[in-house]
Amino acid sequence: MTLRTMAVAKSVRRTWPGALALASTILLGACTDGYPSEDAPLFEPSRMTQAQLLEELNALGAEPMLDKRWRYTLEAGCELRISVRKGQPPERRVPMVGTGVDVRSARDRTEVLLVPTSGDESAAVVVLETRRWTDTVSARLLLTHLEMSCRRPPHERHKQPGRHGPSVDPGA
């Protein structure tokens, strides 16, 4: 082995770990394709007013990944009006009191439903169709809290839920 060959071999041994690290970084960077670059903001439905819950539901129903555009309004007597663009039926109304939220898989998506607590499955109304599990969980949570807020007395429905009375310091 000549001196020159030994120098080249030594140079290769020094640079290949750096080249491998660079290639790994490039490949790992490509693995994030398709994933959000940042986390979705956290929201706490238990502390939201009815207007805030509806705002979140409408934002969810307007997601560009959905095949349909879902809109929600709350009518007098806590009746949820569901309007669907690109879907049938175009509008449904469901009383929130006396309903529960359920989920079922249909085709390649998940349906979020409002089902009467009487158990009449035939009266179930689809409230959202999505392919994303996170949308399903968010819709279920928002609808559950909306139904809970509708069970409160009418004069308390638009107030932000939270602690009532003075706060207590557990360390005191």
Number of C-alpha atoms within 10 A of each C-alpha: 5 6 8 9 10 11 11 11 11 11 11 12 11 11 10 11 11 11 12 11 11 12 12 12 11 11 11 11 10 10 9 10 9 7 8 8 8 6 7 7 5 6 12 10 19 17 15 21 19 24 16 16 23 20 15 19 24 17 13 20 25 15 14 9 11 16 15 17 19 24 21 21 17 19 12 8 11 20 17 23 18 20 20 19 13 11 12 9 10 11 14 16 15 21 18 25 19 14 19 19 22 17 19 13 12 10 8 8 14 18 19 24 23 27 22 20 13 10 11 9 12 8 13 19 19 17 26 25 25 23 16 12 11 10 20 21 12 16 26 22 17 23 24 20 20 27 22 16 25 22 15 12 9 12 7 13 18 16 14 15 15 9 8 6 6 6 7 7 6 5 4 4
